[in-house]
Amino acid sequence: MSLQGLKKEIKKLSSPERAKNSAWFFKTGKGEYGEGDVFVGLTVPLCRKLAQKYSDLELIEIEKLLKSKIHEERLIALLILVHNYQSGTDVEKLKIYRFYIKFAKFVNNWDLVDLSAHKIVGAYLSGKSKTILYKLARSKNLWEKRIAIISTAWFINNHQFSDTLKISKILLKDRHDLIHKAVGWMLREVGKKEQKIEEKFLLKHYKDMPRTMLRYAIERFPESQRLKYLRGSF
């Protein structure tokens, strides 16, 4: 399989109408978080099928794909990386992890982060130093910060919560809505595993949390409990 062949298939499967809707949904207008992103209108299931079909692309070809101005091409590149990471040797996993970190600036929309960060960065860092995540969390780049918190989903799934809580604390006063949502989401995931641990964190920090972050974090709580948090009445 070749990169040229993949691009031909992407062009053939493109949908101008779906592309227009995606451009609106992912906020590609001037001054919006996805400004300048280009869509051709492929669904995620289609991108997954193409990623599996072209999973034998070399890293140099995946790099070209990841640097594309076309959103779906970057998504396919990341899905190939995830696929190859999950089936790779330890040496291959290290190479993919390093590649991901090196080119993280091209993982530049929330879906790209959410479909890849925990499966590569989180998976690789499990049982290792998490220093890179704290560096990313303190970055000025929106997507690097989202990578930091979403990567911890891997740890949460393995009942390891400390890094999620520490990075959430770093991001508590971040100004961007996409970080509010991501942090709230990860705190909610902690609560699914150990609600008492989430509640302990919330009782300490909920008054300092942006409203969206708090709403995401307490989404699964009983209504009476949610209202107490929202009214600040604990």
Secondary structure, DSSP 8 states (H G I E B T S, - for coil): --HHHHHHHHHHH--HHHHHHHHHHTT-STTSTTTT-B-----HHHHHHHHHHTTT--HHHHHHHHT-SBHHHHHHHHHHHHHHHHHS-HHHHHHHHHHHHHTGGG--SHHHHHTTHIIIIIHHHTTS--HHHHHHHT-S-HHHHHHHHHHTHHHHHTT--HHHHHHHHHTTT---HHHHHHHHHHHHHHHHH-HHHHHHHHHHHGGGS-HHHHHHHTTTS-HHHHHHHHHT--
